């Protein structure tokens, strides 16, 4: 009998003799009802600089997340994050980001592969998002 110290696992037979059957329609790792999330293709670090308070926070995001998703992550650091406009430096100009697009789609490129090829630590440069407060009178 398999030793399962934390209780019964999926598709693990019970310890007592039974008429246990192993003719499952689908293996548990392929069963859609057990999927709780998706694995990212790549994680990214992003530095968020609050231009009102000049505070800086580095947050870990997924490559597939939109700016809106990143803002939702940033709510742990700033409860008023919904009241901020997210901007980034593109072509020597600070421009507002499209909240429905990812970092890459907004032109905030991931250059960690280039740094790796050059032997530079991947945390040498972390892309920066500037957030500017909108006086919209929201309550956190």
GITA-V852588 format. One record per backbone hydrogen bond with DSSP energy under -0.5 kcal/mol. NH is the residue of the N-H (numbers start at 1). CO is the residue of the C=O. Records with the same first field share a line. If there is no record, write none. Layout:
# GITA-V852588
NH=CO  CO
This chain:
# GITA-V852588
4=2
7=4
12=9
13=11
20=18
24=22
30=27
31=27  28
34=31
35=32
36=34
44=61
46=59
47=127
48=46  57
49=47  129
50=48  55
51=49  131
54=50
57=48
59=46  57
61=44
63=42
65=62
67=101
68=99
70=66
71=67
72=68
73=69
74=70
75=71  72
76=73
77=74
78=74
81=78
83=80
84=81
85=132
86=84
87=130
88=95
90=88  93
93=90
95=88  93
97=86
99=97
101=98
103=65
106=102
107=104
108=103
109=107
111=109
115=111
116=112
117=113
118=114
119=116
120=115
124=121
127=45
129=47
130=87
131=49
132=85
134=83
135=133
136=134
